[in-house]
Amino acid sequence: MPASDHSAVIRVRGLVTRFGAQTIHDGLDLDVRRGEVLGVVGGSGTGKSVLLKAIIGLVRPAAGSIEVLGEDTATLNDAERIGLQARWGVLFQDGALFSSMTVAENIQVPLKEHTTLDRATIAEVARIKIAMTGLPPDAGLKYPSELSGGMKKRAGLARALALDPEILFLDEPTAGLDPIGAAAFDDLIKGLQRSLGLTVFMVTHDLDSLRAICDRIAVLIDKRILVDTMEALRLLDQPWIREYFHGPRGRAALGAGA
Ligand SMILES: Nc1ncnc2c1ncn2[C@@H]1O[C@H](COP(=O)(O)OP(=O)(O)OP(=O)(O)O)[C@@H](O)[C@H]1O
């Protein structure tokens, strides 16, 4: 494998984000490696979603730099920004589907926005994405209100994959799913990540997901990030990490030896 395959596809340096007087991140550094599944964890309100939004340009940093796929996101003009956005897909927590559109129409939105493909090809791509995410073929004709929670997530994932992105951002993908549905969704993400060579940035609270599919884990603590493998992080003597990995839920998810 060439050395460049190990290079960071997301490089955050000295990130500071603020809302009014509240500082969310203060000098945060993070590298996300090409082809890895990175799980992002941390206590409630520590800034996991804000970090995701800062990386995809929905929150403007007060200081620091964010490079995605080699592009410094602060210096892009509109055309460059749109070009970069086409190289990642995002699945927000609730799926964020347009309720007035069918699943197929939802998936077609980014294709219509970012490509010059004809209607028949766009419809065919949408059909492929529906199949890839394990939805039945007739799901394309359904409206979001007619879908179960798990199907909504799959439809959101199909839309996130519409443009064959290099990076997939997931915000709490298994939240609200029952354990069997969550495990199936984890399997789907891991399978797609492997077959498509995706880099996955996944905000989650779900210890089962972390164990099942993440290569490394980033922990938001004190407005910064600690990143390592789960095995290495679990050895750290840090109060939140101890509680998270060695508390009752951590022990249950990680096995009796945790
Ligand atoms: N648009 C906004 N305006 C003002 N404050 C915000 C905004 N977005 C987020 N915040 C604040 O930033 C902090 C971090 O929020 P964020 O949603 O990133 O937390 P989180 O770590 O994802 O939490 P959770 O696990 O509970 O979802 C919170 O205190 C939140 O209230």
The ligand as a Gaussian input file, in Angstrom:
#p B3LYP/6-31G(d) Opt

LIG

0 1
 N      -25.933000      26.635000      17.053000
 C      -25.579000      26.688000      18.334000
 N      -25.696000      27.828000      19.033000
 C      -25.323000      27.904000      20.326000
 N      -24.802000      26.864000      21.020000
 C      -24.662000      25.705000      20.378000
 C      -25.045000      25.540000      19.013000
 N      -24.774000      24.264000      18.628000
 C      -24.278000      23.658000      19.718000
 N      -24.198000      24.505000      20.765000
 C      -23.664000      24.188000      22.089000
 O      -22.389000      23.606000      21.930000
 C      -22.184000      22.571000      22.893000
 C      -21.768000      21.304000      22.199000
 O      -22.874000      20.812000      21.454000
 P      -22.824000      19.455000      20.623000
 O      -24.167000      19.291000      20.008000
 O      -21.635000      19.439000      19.750000
 O      -22.627000      18.395000      21.782000
 P      -22.463000      16.833000      21.669000
 O      -21.132000      16.479000      22.256000
 O      -22.711000      16.388000      20.280000
 O      -23.611000      16.382000      22.681000
 P      -24.657000      15.184000      22.681000
 O      -23.869000      13.942000      22.920000
 O      -25.537000      15.521000      23.843000
 O      -25.376000      15.193000      21.353000
 C      -23.492000      22.461000      23.702000
 O      -23.330000      23.181000      24.899000
 C      -24.496000      23.130000      22.803000
 O      -25.518000      23.717000      23.569000

